[in-house]
Amino acid sequence: MLPPEARLLGSAAGGYGFGVAEKGNNMECVFCKIVDGEIPAVKVLDEELVLAFMDINPASRGHMLVIPKRHAENIFEISENDLAAVARAVKRCSKAAMEALKADGITVLQLNGTASDQLVPHLHVHIMPRWENDGLAVSNWEMKPGNMEEIQDIARKVREHIPSV
């Protein structure tokens, strides 16, 4: 049985609701609690920098999450080293899920900020095994030609904000 704070979080996208549980006046990250062993999880991969575990409200059979063990709310806050470790783990877990479940494909999804529907404020990557005609609508935006002048202008603006390495 899950502890009260995990049940309190309910069943929203990502499997853990809003991602924070109130304990007195402190807000605590539910994924940090999983890393610390305060909330149970079905672990798939447990390494020095990353943890992969099954989503308790799966969007597909085999849906899992990969997180950095060190707290980072989003892609803007995570260290390069931790992000690289997450990316390596996502690749390995995706390949393993494809083989183990004989999936036809894999959806890899990572959200940043409430406007993008990130509900748990700890960077996490969803790995969702997929099968032909499985009915899961993840990428269902309308494909229509954009305004090339606007596209070029946006690309120029973004390039101006990319820092040198």
KOLPAVEX-794518 format. One line per 3 residues: for each residue x, y, z of N, C-alpha, C. Coordinates in steps of 0.05 Angstrom, whole numbers, plus 32768, in hexadecimal, padded with zeros to 4 digits. Layout:
BEGIN
X,Y,Z,X,Y,Z,X,Y,Z | ...
END
This chain:
BEGIN
8011,7FE8,8000,8000,8000,8000,8012,8019,8000 | 800A,802D,7FF1,8019,8045,7FEF,8015,8056,8008 | 802A,8066,800F,8027,8078,8026,8012,808D,8020
8006,809B,8035,7FF1,80AE,8031,7FF8,80C4,801D | 8011,80CE,801D,8018,80E4,800B,8018,80DB,7FEE | 801E,80C2,7FE9,801E,80B8,7FCD,8001,80B5,7FC4
7FEF,80AB,7FD6,7FD3,80A8,7FCE,7FC7,80C4,7FCA | 7FCF,80D7,7FDB,7FC4,80F2,7FD9,7FCA,80FE,7FBD | 7FE0,80F6,7FB1,7FE8,8102,7F98,7FD7,80F7,7F81
7FCA,80E1,7F85,7FB6,80D8,7F71,7FC1,80CE,7F57 | 7FB0,80D0,7F42,7FB7,80C4,7F29,7FB5,80D9,7F12 | 7FC8,80EA,7F11,7FCA,80FD,7EFA,7FE0,80F3,7EE8
7FE5,8102,7ED2,7FFA,80FB,7EC0,8014,80F8,7ECF | 8024,80E4,7EC7,803E,80E0,7ED4,803A,80CD,7EEB | 8022,80C7,7EF3,801D,80B3,7F07,801F,80BC,7F24
8028,80D4,7F29,802C,80DD,7F44,801F,80F8,7F4A | 800A,80FF,7F3B,7FFB,8117,7F40,800C,8130,7F3E | 8008,8142,7F51,8015,815C,7F4F,8032,815C,7F57
803C,8146,7F61,8058,8144,7F66,8062,814E,7F81 | 8052,815B,7F90,805B,8164,7FAA,8046,815C,7FBF | 8050,8155,7FD6,803E,814E,7FEC,8044,8161,8003
802F,816B,800F,8033,817E,8024,8038,816F,803E | 804D,8177,804C,8054,816B,8066,805A,8183,8078 | 8048,818A,8089,804B,81A2,8099,804B,81BA,8086
805F,81CC,8089,8062,81E3,8078,8076,81DE,8061 | 8081,81C6,805F,8095,81C0,804A,8088,81B1,8033 | 8090,81B9,801B,8087,81AA,8003,809E,8198,7FFB
8098,817F,7FF7,80AD,816C,7FF1,80A7,815E,7FD6 | 80BC,8159,7FC7,80B9,814E,7FAD,80B4,8130,7FAF | 809F,8126,7FA2,8097,810A,7FA3,80AD,80F9,7F96
80BA,8102,7F81,80CE,80F1,7F75,80E7,80F0,7F86 | 80EE,8106,7F94,8104,8105,7FA8,80FD,80F1,7FBE | 80E4,80EF,7FC6,80DC,80DC,7FDA,80DF,80BF,7FCF
80DA,80BB,7FB6,80DF,80A1,7FAA,80FD,809A,7FAA | 810D,80AD,7FA2,812A,80AA,7FA2,8134,80A3,7FBE | 8129,80B0,7FD2,8131,80AC,7FEE,8125,8093,7FFB
8113,8086,7FEC,8106,806D,7FF7,80EF,8073,8009 | 80E6,808B,800B,80CF,8092,801C,80B4,808A,800F | 80B4,8088,7FF5,809C,807F,7FE6,80A6,8067,7FD5
8098,8051,7FD6,80A1,803A,7FC6,809D,803E,7FA8 | 80AE,8031,7F99,80AC,8031,7F7C,80B5,8016,7F71 | 80AB,800F,7F5A,80B4,7FF7,7F4C,80CB,8000,7F3A
80E3,7FFB,7F44,80FB,8005,7F36,8103,7FF3,7F1F | 810C,8000,7F0A,8115,7FF2,7EF2,8134,7FF5,7EF0 | 813E,800D,7EF7,815B,8013,7EF6,8161,8026,7F0D
8176,801F,7F1C,817E,802F,7F32,819C,8032,7F31 | 81A5,804A,7F28,81C2,804F,7F25,81C9,8068,7F36 | 81E2,806F,7F35,81EC,8085,7F46,81DD,809F,7F42
81D8,80A6,7F29,81CC,80C0,7F23,81AF,80BF,7F1B | 81A5,80A8,7F13,8189,80A6,7F09,817A,808E,7F15 | 8160,8091,7F13,814D,807C,7F1C,8138,8079,7F06
8132,8061,7EFF,811B,805C,7EEC,8108,8049,7EFB | 80EE,8050,7EFA,80DA,8041,7F08,80C0,8041,7EF8 | 80AF,802D,7EFD,8096,802B,7EEE,8082,8040,7EF7
8073,804B,7EE4,805F,805F,7EEA,8047,8050,7EF6 | 803C,8059,7F0C,8026,804B,7F19,800B,8051,7F0C | 800A,8063,7EFA,7FF2,8069,7EEA,7FFB,8069,7ECD
8002,8051,7EC2,800E,8050,7EA8,7FFB,8058,7E91 | 8007,8068,7E7E,7FF9,806F,7E66,7FFA,8058,7E52 | 800E,8047,7E55,8011,802F,7E44,801E,8019,7E55
801C,8000,7E4B,8028,7FEA,7E58,8046,7FEE,7E59 | 8053,7FEE,7E70,806F,7FF2,7E72,8078,800F,7E76 | 8065,8021,7E79,806B,803E,7E7D,807C,8041,7E96
8093,804E,7E92,80A6,8053,7EA8,80B0,806F,7EA8 | 80BC,8077,7EBE,80C8,8092,7EC0,80E5,8090,7EC6 | 80F5,80A2,7EBB,8112,80A4,7EC2,8116,80BF,7ECE
8123,80C0,7EE5,8127,80DA,7EF3,8144,80DC,7EFC | 814E,80F5,7EFE,8168,80F8,7F0C,8164,80F5,7F2A | 8177,80E9,7F38,8174,80E7,7F55,8177,8102,7F63
8188,8113,7F57,818B,812E,7F62,8174,813F,7F58 | 8166,814D,7F6A,814F,815C,7F62,8155,8172,7F4E | 8146,8173,7F39,8146,8189,7F25,812A,818B,7F1C
811E,81A2,7F1D,8102,81A5,7F16,80FD,81A0,7EF8 | 810F,81A8,7EE7,810B,81A6,7ECB,8125,81A6,7EBB | 8123,81A6,7EA1,813B,81A5,7E91,814D,81BD,7E93
8142,81D3,7E9D,8151,81EC,7EA1,8162,81EB,7EBA | 815B,81DA,7ECD,8169,81D9,7EE7,817C,81C2,7EE9 | 8179,81AD,7ED9,8189,8195,7EDC,81A6,819A,7ED3
81B9,818E,7EE0,81D5,8190,7ED8,81D9,8180,7EBE | 81ED,8188,7EAF,81F3,817B,7E95,81FA,815D,7E9B | 8208,8158,7EB0,8210,813D,7EB7,81F8,812B,7EBE
81E6,8136,7ECE,81CE,8127,7ED5,81BC,8123,7EBD | 81BA,8137,7EAC,81A9,8135,7E93,81B5,811F,7E81 | 81CF,811E,7E7E,81DC,810A,7E6E,81D6,80EE,7E79
81D7,80EB,7E94,81D1,80D2,7EA0,81B4,80C9,7E9C | 81A2,80DD,7E9E,8186,80D7,7E98,8182,80CE,7E7B | 818F,80DC,7E69,818C,80D5,7E4C,8197,80B9,7E47
81AD,80B2,7E53,81B8,8096,7E4F,81A5,8081,7E5B | 819A,8087,7E72,8187,8074,7E7E,816E,8072,7E6E | 8164,8088,7E63,814C,8087,7E52,8151,8075,7E3A
8168,8078,7E2D,816E,8067,7E16,816F,804A,7E1E | 817C,8043,7E34,817F,8027,7E3C,8164,801B,7E44 | 8154,802A,7E53,813A,8020,7E5C,8127,801E,7E45
8128,8031,7E32,8117,802F,7E1A,811D,8016,7E0A | 8136,8011,7E06,813E,7FF9,7DF6,8135,7FE0,7E05 | 8139,7FDF,7E1F,8131,7FC8,7E2F,8113,7FC3,7E2E
8104,7FD9,7E30,80E6,7FD7,7E2F,80DD,7FCD,7E13 | 80E9,7FD8,7DFE,80E2,7FCF,7DE3,80E6,7FB1,7DE1 | 80FD,7FA7,7DEA,8103,7F8B,7DE7,80F2,7F7A,7DFA
80F0,7F82,7E13,80E1,7F71,7E27,80C4,7F6F,7E20 | 80B8,7F85,7E16,809B,7F86,7E11,8094,7F82,7DF4 | 80A8,7F7F,7DE3,80A4,7F7C,7DC6,8092,7F93,7DBC
8099,7FAC,7DC4,808A,7FC3,7DBC,8091,7FCA,7D9F | 807E,7FD8,7D92,8083,7FE2,7D77,8091,7FFC,7D76 | 8091,800B,7D8D,809E,8025,7D8E,809F,802E,7DAB
80AB,8045,7DB0,80AE,8050,7DCB,80A9,806E,7DC8 | 8098,8079,7DDA,8095,8096,7DDC,80A5,809E,7DF4 | 80B7,80B2,7DF0,80C7,80BE,7E05,80BD,80DA,7E08
80B5,80E2,7E20,80A9,80FC,7E25,80B4,8109,7E3E | 80BB,8122,7E3B,80C5,8132,7E52,80B8,814D,7E51 | 80AC,8156,7E67,809D,816F,7E68,80AB,8182,7E7B
80A9,819D,7E75,80B6,81B1,7E86,80A2,81C8,7E8B | 809A,81CA,7EA4,8088,81E0,7EAC,806A,81D8,7EAA | 805A,81E6,7EB9,803E,81E0,7EBA,8030,81E5,7E9F
803A,81F8,7E8F,802E,81FD,7E75,8031,81E5,7E62 | 8045,81D4,7E68,8049,81BC,7E57,803D,81A3,7E65 | 802E,81A7,7E7A,8021,8192,7E89,8034,8182,7E9B
804B,818D,7EA3,805C,8180,7EB7,804E,8183,7ED2 | 8047,816C,7EDD,8039,816C,7EF7,804B,8167,7F0E | 8060,8158,7F0B,8073,8152,7F20,808B,8164,7F1C
8091,8176,7F2F,80A7,8189,7F2B,80C2,817D,7F31 | 80C9,8168,7F23,80E3,815A,7F24,80E6,814F,7F08 | 80FB,8156,7EFB,80FF,814D,7EDF,80FB,812F,7EDD
80EB,8127,7ECA,80E7,810A,7EC5,80E1,8106,7EA8 | 80E9,80EF,7E9E,80E4,80E7,7E83,80D2,80CF,7E83 | 80BC,80D1,7E74,80AA,80BA,7E71,80B4,80A9,7E5A
80B4,808F,7E5E,80B9,807B,7E4A,80A0,806B,7E47 | 8093,806D,7E30,807A,805F,7E2C,807C,804C,7E14 | 807E,8032,7E19,807D,801F,7E03,8063,8022,7DF3
8065,801E,7DD9,804E,8023,7DC8,804B,800B,7DB5 | 8032,8007,7DAD,802B,7FF2,7D99,8019,7FFE,7D84 | 801A,7FF4,7D6C,8009,7FFE,7D57,7FEC,7FFF,7D60
7FDF,8015,7D5A,7FC2,8018,7D60,7FBC,8015,7D7E | 7FCE,801D,7D90,7FC9,801A,7DAD,7FB6,802F,7DB8 | 7FB0,8044,7DA7,7F9C,8058,7DB0,7FA7,806E,7DC2
7FC0,806D,7DC8,7FCC,8082,7DD9,7FD3,809A,7DC8 | 7FC6,80B0,7DCD,7FCA,80C8,7DBD,7FDD,80DB,7DCC | 7FF7,80DA,7DC4,800B,80EB,7DD1,8013,8102,7DBE
8016,80FC,7DA5,801F,8110,7D92,8008,8115,7D7D | 7FF4,8122,7D86,7FDC,8124,7D75,7FD7,8141,7D6C | 7FEC,8152,7D6A,7FE8,816C,7D60,7FE5,816C,7D42
7FD7,8180,7D37,7FD2,8181,7D1B,7FEB,8189,7D0B | 7FF2,8179,7CF8,800A,817F,7CE7,8001,8191,7CD0 | 8009,81AA,7CD1,8002,81BD,7CBC,801A,81D0,7CB8
801E,81D8,7C9F,8035,81E9,7C99,8034,8203,7CAA | 804C,820B,7CB3,804F,8223,7CC3,8057,823A,7CB0 | 8057,8252,7CBC,8060,826A,7CAD,807F,826A,7CAE
808B,8266,7C96,80A8,8263,7C95,80B7,827C,7C9E | 80AC,8293,7C99,80B9,82AC,7CA3,80B9,82AC,7CC1 | 80A3,82A5,7CCE,80A2,82A4,7CEB,80B5,828E,7CF6
80B5,8277,7CE9,80C7,8261,7CF1,80E4,826A,7CF1 | 80EC,8277,7CDB,8107,8281,7CD9,810E,8296,7CEE | 80FB,82A8,7CF4,80FE,82BC,7D08,8101,82B0,7D24
80F1,829C,7D2A,80F3,828F,7D44,810E,8281,7D46 | 8116,8273,7D31,8130,8265,7D32,8147,8279,7D37 | 8146,8290,7D2B,815A,82A5,7D2F,815A,82AE,7D4C
8143,82B3,7D57,8141,82BC,7D73,814B,82A7,7D86 | 8145,828D,7D81,814E,8278,7D93,816D,8275,7D91 | 8177,8276,7D78,8195,8274,7D75,81A3,828A,7D85
8198,82A1,7D86,81A4,82B7,7D95,81A5,82B2,7DB3 | 8195,829F,7DBD,8194,8299,7DD9,81A2,827F,7DE1 | 81AE,8272,7DCD,81BC,8259,7DD2,81D8,8260,7DDB
81DF,8259,7DF4,81FA,825F,7DFE,8210,824E,7DF0 | 8227,8259,7DEE,823E,824A,7DE3,8246,8235,7DF7 | 8252,8220,7DEC,825A,8209,7DFD,8277,820E,7E08
END
